[in-house]
């Protein structure tokens, strides 16, 4: 079998989960992974640099996919919304990171090879 056939789809990175890969959701999951007991809405907003509307929309996407849970309750007669990553969310995020690590490794190797090739060329 030709080499190009054996490596078909090698750089497709199918595990780059589109739900997680979006910049704001990637930031949110990273923050929630760092705080396993969860974070209040206001703290997530501050840590990730999002507006109320953007944060709400991204949290809804993550919740719909089962990556996080959102707890809404009253604390001292004030509403408190806390978000926490779920066990399946933690596992899925870990799998996503493995694919991302492979992508970074592949890109690093390709860049190093290009540098070696370029260094062998004569300067104009």
Secondary structure, DSSP 8 states (H G I E B T S, - for coil): --HHHHTTTTT--TTS-HHHHSHHHHHHHHHHHH-TT-EEHHHHHHHHT--HHHHHHHHHHHHHTTSEEEEEEEETTEEEEEEEE-HHHHHHHHHHHHHHHHHHHHHHHHHHHHHHHHHTS---
